Amino acid sequence: MASGAAGLAHPARRRVRVVHPAAAQTRSAEDWWWDRLAPSGSGYHLLQSDSMLLVLPGPGPARLRAQRRAARQARRLRSPGSRAVEAKPSSAPAPTPLQEPDPGWGDRVPLEILLQIFGLLVAADGPIPFLGRAARVCRRWNEAASQPALWHTLTLSPPLAGRPAKSGAKAEKKLLSSLERLMPNRFSQLQRLTLIHWKSQVHPVLKVKSTAVVSFLEEAGPRMRKLWLTYNPQTTAILGALLGSCCPQLQVLEVSTGLNQNITPFQLPIEALQKGCPQLQVLRLLNLTWLPKPSGRAMTPGPGFPSLEELCLASSTCNFVSNEVLGRLLHGSPHLRLLDLRGCARITPAGLHDLPCQELEQLYLGLYGMSDRLTLAKEGSPLLTRKWCHSLRELDLSGQGFSEKDLEQALAAFSGTLGCSQLALCSLNLRGTRVTPSTVSSVISSCPGLLYLNLESCRCLPRGLKQAYRCPEEVQWCLEQLLTSLPSPS
């Protein structure tokens, strides 16, 4: 009876001795891994999640409780007054006790591990909205979410097309609210900001705190190297910030607008832009209607763009770029490689000849869809080819009104008779010009590296040859047909 009473009085103590073989085997394997990864007394403990196993400093509370319970039970079994009572093996395994979740584990994860995890999520989905939510978890997560390395690139997109108007307006309001919160704390860490598919939403984005983009430029401008802008009435304020030297290291500046858009002409102070962006290498003002600020008689020339390598002033309509404006832009740019003046009908060969650049590689002077409404120069093209025949790789004279004789003299510079022994010309666009068959055959024969030749709408060429040739084989075929059509010398 004593033993029976003891068994009834202490049922829990009796169950401690119940050890299922499978459970003992599992527990031994777990203890073995624990000893290998986090030895006893090392000051570390294991934390397992769905996809990773972490070794963290400090013992885990759950394991400490389990170890203390096991120690107390072992002391009871070893005490002299206790009697070990063996229980019959049970057919069902003993239930595994559930471990309580540790509410403070996130605060003990090393900062380096959090940064790696956050970096993977940011690379996949961007910093918004994940980092904003993570910053509210605990102090350690807030510290990780504030690291500048996670805020280098930010892409903001408006509501997708096709959503209900009420849903789209709500999403837009939420996005603009996020942008407003980020400005004072995160914009200083950005290296690249992209607004995707903003159409009617461009105006409200620029009105966040009235000067959102200007504030961003003033904060991040000293680190900025490239800036692309789509012109709208608010762009004037942004250009004003550039003129104020907020981006002294800027190397690429592009301001463009869509085709066939009627916009109010804006005035561009050329000399102020040269002072505000002295390191500019690429300047593109595409399809814009802009007026240079008058230079005045007493105005001293600006510092120029000494590092400029590319200037694009292409436009689909007639613009106000003249020889005088081009001279003010390029008088200090000896290293220019690409000059795109398509649509600039006021530029003459004489104005181009006076430019300081000596190694121009790409020159685009095409006039598309506007030749019939303009009085074009009939002479002067030899000034261009004689100056740059040694370096030109691409030349576009489409739509120009040069005479047959003038074009013959100009393209003769590529024959090698004028000292240009190393010809680099690989693309030639003569669409809509008065070039003759003999001139074309001569330039093809003199330029073996010619890969593209456009002879569309050339009224002086035989029928069947007025087309574009886009590979060396097609160019050579054109030469054969021209030589066949030419009259034999008497």
C-alpha positions in Angstrom: 0.0 0.0 0.0 2.9 2.3 0.7 4.2 1.9 -2.8 0.7 2.3 -4.2 0.0 5.4 -2.2 3.3 6.8 -3.3 2.4 6.1 -6.9 -1.0 7.9 -6.5 0.5 10.8 -4.7 3.2 11.5 -7.2 1.9 10.6 -10.7 4.0 13.3 -12.4 7.2 12.0 -10.8 6.4 8.5 -12.1 5.8 9.8 -15.7 9.3 11.4 -15.7 10.7 8.0 -16.0 8.7 7.1 -19.0 11.1 7.3 -21.9 10.0 6.3 -25.4 12.9 4.9 -27.5 12.1 7.2 -30.5 11.9 10.3 -28.2 15.2 9.4 -26.6 16.8 9.0 -30.0 15.5 12.4 -31.2 16.6 14.1 -28.0 20.1 12.7 -28.3 20.5 13.9 -31.9 19.3 17.4 -30.9 21.7 17.4 -28.0 24.5 16.4 -30.3 23.8 19.2 -32.7 23.5 21.6 -29.8 27.0 20.6 -28.5 28.5 21.0 -32.0 26.9 24.4 -32.9 26.6 26.0 -29.5 28.6 24.2 -26.9 27.6 24.4 -23.3 29.0 27.4 -21.6 29.8 29.2 -24.9 27.3 31.9 -24.3 25.3 31.1 -27.6 22.0 29.5 -28.3 20.2 28.2 -31.4 17.1 29.7 -33.0 15.4 27.8 -35.8 12.9 29.4 -38.3 11.3 28.0 -41.4 14.3 28.7 -43.7 17.4 29.3 -41.5 19.2 28.3 -38.3 20.7 31.1 -36.3 23.3 31.0 -33.6 22.6 33.9 -31.3 24.4 35.2 -28.2 22.9 34.4 -24.8 21.0 31.3 -23.8 17.4 31.0 -25.0 14.7 31.3 -22.3 12.9 28.2 -23.5 16.0 26.0 -23.4 16.9 27.4 -20.0 13.5 26.4 -18.6 13.9 22.9 -20.1 17.4 22.5 -18.6 16.2 23.7 -15.2 13.3 21.3 -15.1 15.5 18.4 -16.1 18.0 19.3 -13.4 15.3 19.4 -10.7 13.9 16.1 -11.8 17.3 14.5 -11.8 18.0 15.7 -8.3 14.7 14.3 -7.1 15.5 10.9 -8.6 19.0 10.9 -7.1 17.8 11.8 -3.5 18.1 9.0 -0.8 14.4 9.2 0.2 12.9 8.8 -3.2 12.0 5.5 -4.9 12.3 5.0 -8.6 9.2 3.4 -9.9 9.3 2.0 -13.4 6.2 2.5 -15.4 5.0 0.2 -18.1 5.9 1.3 -21.6 3.0 3.1 -23.3 1.9 2.2 -26.8 1.6 5.9 -27.8 4.6 8.3 -27.7 4.6 10.9 -25.0 3.4 14.3 -26.3 6.2 16.8 -27.0 5.7 19.9 -24.9 5.2 23.1 -27.0 7.8 25.8 -26.6 6.5 29.3 -26.0 7.5 31.9 -28.6 10.3 34.2 -27.6 9.0 37.8 -28.0 12.5 39.3 -27.9 14.3 37.2 -30.4 14.3 39.9 -33.1 16.1 42.3 -30.8 19.0 39.8 -30.4 19.6 39.0 -34.1 22.9 40.6 -35.1 22.7 43.7 -37.1 24.8 42.2 -39.9 22.3 39.4 -40.4 19.3 41.7 -40.4 21.0 43.9 -43.1 21.6 40.8 -45.3 18.0 39.7 -44.9 16.6 43.2 -45.5 18.9 43.7 -48.5 17.4 40.6 -50.2 13.9 41.9 -49.7 14.7 45.4 -50.8 16.4 44.1 -54.0 13.3 42.1 -54.8 10.5 44.6 -54.0 12.2 47.9 -53.2 12.5 49.7 -49.8 8.8 50.7 -49.7 6.7 49.6 -47.9 8.8 46.9 -46.2 11.4 49.1 -44.5 8.8 51.4 -43.1 7.0 48.5 -41.5 10.2 46.8 -40.3 11.3 50.0 -38.6 8.3 49.7 -36.2 9.1 46.2 -35.0 11.8 47.0 -32.4 14.8 49.2 -31.9 17.2 46.8 -33.6 15.0 46.5 -36.7 14.6 50.3 -36.8 18.4 50.7 -36.8 18.7 48.1 -39.6 16.0 49.7 -41.7 17.7 53.1 -41.4 21.0 52.0 -43.0 21.9 54.1 -46.1 22.8 51.0 -48.1 19.2 50.0 -48.2 18.0 53.4 -49.6 20.3 53.8 -52.6 17.5 53.2 -55.1 13.8 54.1 -54.8 11.1 53.5 -57.4 7.6 55.0 -57.0 4.8 54.0 -59.3 1.2 55.4 -59.4 -1.9 53.2 -59.3 -2.2 50.7 -62.2 -4.4 51.6 -65.1 -7.8 50.0 -65.1 -8.4 50.2 -61.4 -11.6 51.8 -60.2 -11.4 55.6 -59.8 -12.0 55.5 -56.0 -9.4 52.7 -55.5 -6.8 54.5 -57.7 -7.3 57.8 -55.8 -6.9 56.1 -52.5 -3.7 54.4 -53.6 -2.4 57.7 -55.1 -3.0 59.5 -51.8 -1.2 56.8 -49.9 1.7 56.9 -52.2 2.0 60.7 -52.0 1.8 60.4 -48.2 4.6 57.9 -48.1 6.7 60.3 -50.3 6.0 63.2 -47.9 7.2 61.1 -44.9 10.3 60.0 -46.7 11.5 63.4 -47.7 13.0 64.7 -44.5 14.6 61.4 -43.4 15.5 59.3 -46.4 15.9 61.5 -49.5 19.4 62.5 -48.3 20.4 58.8 -48.7 19.1 58.3 -52.2 21.3 57.8 -55.2 18.6 57.0 -57.7 14.9 58.1 -57.6 12.5 56.8 -60.3 8.9 57.8 -60.9 7.3 55.2 -63.2 4.3 56.1 -65.5 3.5 59.4 -63.8 1.3 61.3 -66.2 -1.4 63.4 -64.7 0.2 62.6 -61.3 3.4 64.5 -62.1 2.0 67.8 -60.9 0.8 66.6 -57.5 4.1 64.8 -56.9 6.1 68.0 -57.5 3.7 69.8 -55.1 4.6 67.6 -52.1 5.7 70.4 -49.7 5.6 72.6 -52.9 9.3 71.9 -53.7 9.8 68.2 -53.3 12.2 67.6 -56.2 14.0 70.9 -55.6 14.5 69.9 -51.9 15.8 66.5 -53.1 18.3 68.1 -55.4 19.5 70.5 -52.8 20.0 67.6 -50.4 21.5 65.0 -52.7 22.8 67.3 -55.5 26.5 67.2 -54.5 26.4 63.4 -55.1 24.3 63.4 -58.2 25.9 62.5 -61.5 22.9 61.9 -63.9 19.5 63.6 -64.2 16.7 62.9 -66.7 13.7 65.3 -66.7 10.4 65.3 -68.7 9.5 68.9 -69.3 6.4 70.4 -67.7 5.6 73.8 -66.2 7.3 72.8 -62.9 10.6 72.0 -64.6 11.6 75.7 -64.5 12.1 75.5 -60.8 14.2 72.4 -61.1 16.4 74.1 -63.8 16.7 77.1 -61.5 18.1 74.8 -58.8 20.7 73.5 -61.3 21.7 77.1 -62.2 22.3 77.7 -58.6 25.1 75.1 -58.5 23.1 72.5 -56.4 24.6 69.7 -58.6 28.2 70.7 -59.2 29.3 67.2 -60.2 26.5 66.5 -62.7 27.7 64.7 -65.8 24.5 63.9 -67.7 21.5 66.2 -68.1 18.5 65.4 -70.3 15.4 67.4 -70.6 12.8 66.1 -73.1 9.2 66.1 -74.0 6.9 63.9 -76.1 6.4 64.3 -79.8 3.8 66.8 -81.1 3.3 68.5 -77.8 2.7 72.3 -77.8 4.6 73.7 -74.8 5.4 77.2 -73.8 8.9 78.1 -74.8 11.2 78.5 -71.8 14.3 80.6 -71.5 17.7 78.9 -70.8 20.6 81.0 -69.5 23.4 79.2 -71.2 26.3 80.9 -69.3 24.5 80.3 -65.9 24.2 76.6 -66.8 27.9 76.4 -67.6 28.7 77.8 -64.2 26.3 75.6 -62.3 27.2 72.3 -64.0 30.9 72.7 -65.0 31.5 68.9 -65.2 28.7 68.2 -67.7 29.7 65.6 -70.3 26.3 65.0 -71.9 23.6 67.6 -72.6 20.4 66.7 -74.3 17.5 69.2 -74.9 15.2 67.0 -77.0 12.2 68.2 -78.9 12.0 71.3 -76.8 11.0 74.8 -77.7 13.6 76.9 -75.8 15.1 80.3 -76.1 18.6 81.2 -75.0 18.8 84.2 -72.7 20.1 87.2 -74.7 23.8 87.5 -74.3 23.9 91.3 -74.5 26.8 93.4 -75.8 28.6 93.7 -72.5 28.1 90.1 -71.4 31.4 88.2 -71.1 31.5 84.7 -72.6 30.7 81.9 -70.2 33.2 79.3 -69.0 31.8 76.8 -71.5 31.6 73.0 -71.0 35.2 71.9 -71.1 34.3 68.2 -70.5 31.3 68.1 -72.9 31.4 65.1 -75.3 27.8 64.9 -76.5 25.3 67.7 -77.3 21.8 66.8 -78.6 19.4 69.6 -79.6 17.2 67.5 -81.9 13.7 68.7 -82.5 10.7 67.6 -84.6 9.8 71.2 -85.3 11.7 74.3 -86.2 13.6 75.8 -83.2 15.5 78.9 -82.4 19.1 77.4 -82.3 21.4 79.5 -84.4 25.1 79.7 -85.1 25.4 82.3 -82.3 23.6 80.0 -79.8 25.7 77.0 -80.8 28.9 79.1 -80.4 27.9 80.1 -76.9 27.3 76.5 -76.0 30.4 74.9 -77.5 33.1 77.6 -77.5 34.9 75.8 -74.7 34.2 72.2 -75.7 37.2 70.9 -77.6 36.5 67.2 -76.8 33.0 67.0 -78.4 32.4 63.6 -80.0 28.6 63.7 -80.9 26.6 66.7 -82.2 22.9 66.1 -82.9 21.3 69.1 -84.6 18.4 67.4 -86.4 15.7 70.0 -87.0 18.0 72.9 -86.3 17.5 74.5 -89.8 19.2 77.8 -88.8 22.6 76.2 -88.4 24.9 76.7 -91.4 28.1 74.9 -92.4 30.1 78.0 -91.7 28.8 78.1 -88.1 29.8 74.4 -87.6 33.2 75.0 -89.2 34.1 77.6 -86.5 33.6 75.1 -83.6 36.7 74.3 -81.6 36.1 70.5 -81.6 38.5 68.7 -84.0 37.7 65.0 -83.5 33.9 64.9 -84.1 32.7 61.4 -84.7 28.9 61.7 -85.1 27.2 64.6 -86.9 23.5 64.7 -87.5 22.1 67.5 -89.5 19.0 65.9 -90.9 15.8 67.9 -91.6 12.7 65.7 -91.5 9.4 66.9 -92.9 10.3 70.6 -92.9 12.5 71.1 -96.0 9.7 72.3 -98.2 8.8 75.2 -95.9 12.4 76.5 -95.5 15.0 78.3 -97.6 18.0 76.0 -97.2 21.6 76.6 -97.9 22.8 75.2 -101.3 26.5 75.5 -100.6 29.0 74.9 -97.8 28.9 71.1 -97.1 32.6 70.7 -98.0 33.4 72.8 -95.0 32.1 70.0 -92.8 33.7 66.9 -94.4 37.1 68.5 -95.0 37.3 69.4 -91.3 36.2 66.0 -89.9 36.7 63.4 -92.7 39.4 61.8 -90.6 37.2 61.2 -87.5 33.6 61.0 -88.7 31.9 57.7 -88.3 28.3 58.8 -88.8 27.1 61.6 -91.0 23.4 62.6 -91.5 22.6 65.2 -94.2 19.0 64.1 -94.8 16.8 66.7 -96.3 19.5 69.3 -96.8 19.4 71.5 -99.9 23.0 71.3 -101.0 23.5 71.2 -104.8 24.8 68.3 -106.8 28.2 69.9 -107.3 28.4 70.9 -103.6 27.7 67.4 -102.4 30.2 66.0 -104.9 33.0 68.2 -103.5 31.9 67.3 -99.9 31.9 63.6 -100.3 35.1 63.7 -102.3 36.8 64.3 -98.9 36.2 60.6 -98.2 38.1 59.5 -101.3 41.5 59.9 -99.6 42.7 62.5 -102.1 42.6 65.2 -99.4 45.0 63.5 -96.9 42.4 61.5 -95.0 44.2 58.2 -95.3 42.3 56.5 -92.4 38.6 56.7 -93.0 36.2 55.7 -90.3 32.9 56.4 -92.0 30.4 53.6 -91.4 27.0 55.3 -91.7 25.9 57.9 -94.3 22.4 59.3 -94.6 21.7 61.2 -97.8 17.9 60.8 -97.8 16.1 63.4 -99.9 19.4 65.1 -101.2 20.6 65.8 -104.7 23.4 63.3 -104.6 24.3 61.8 -108.0 25.1 58.2 -109.0 28.8 59.0 -109.6 29.2 60.7 -106.2 27.5 57.7 -104.4 29.6 55.1 -106.3 32.8 57.1 -105.4 32.1 57.3 -101.7 31.2 53.6 -101.5 34.4 52.6 -103.3 36.4 54.9 -100.9 34.8 53.7 -97.7 35.1 49.9 -97.4 33.7 50.0 -93.8 30.4 51.5 -94.8 27.6 49.6 -93.0 24.6 51.8 -93.6 23.7 54.0 -96.6 20.3 55.7 -97.0 19.4 56.9 -100.5 15.6 57.2 -100.1 13.9 59.9 -102.1 17.2 60.9 -103.9 15.7 62.4 -107.1 18.9 62.1 -109.1 19.4 58.4 -108.7 18.0 55.6 -111.0 14.7 54.1 -110.1 15.1 51.0 -107.9 18.1 52.2 -106.0 16.3 54.8 -103.9 16.3 52.8 -100.7 18.2 52.2 -97.5 21.1 49.7 -97.4 21.8 48.2 -94.0 24.7 45.8 -94.3 28.0 45.6 -96.3 26.5 43.1 -98.7 23.6 45.4 -99.6 25.9 48.4 -99.9 28.2 46.5 -102.4 25.1 45.4 -104.4 24.2 49.1 -104.7 27.7 49.9 -105.9 27.4 47.2 -108.6 24.0 48.5 -109.8 25.4 52.1 -109.9 28.4 51.1 -111.9 26.2 49.2 -114.4 23.9 52.2 -114.8 26.7 54.8 -115.3 27.5 55.6 -118.9 30.8 54.2 -120.1 33.5 56.8 -120.6 34.0 57.7 -124.3 
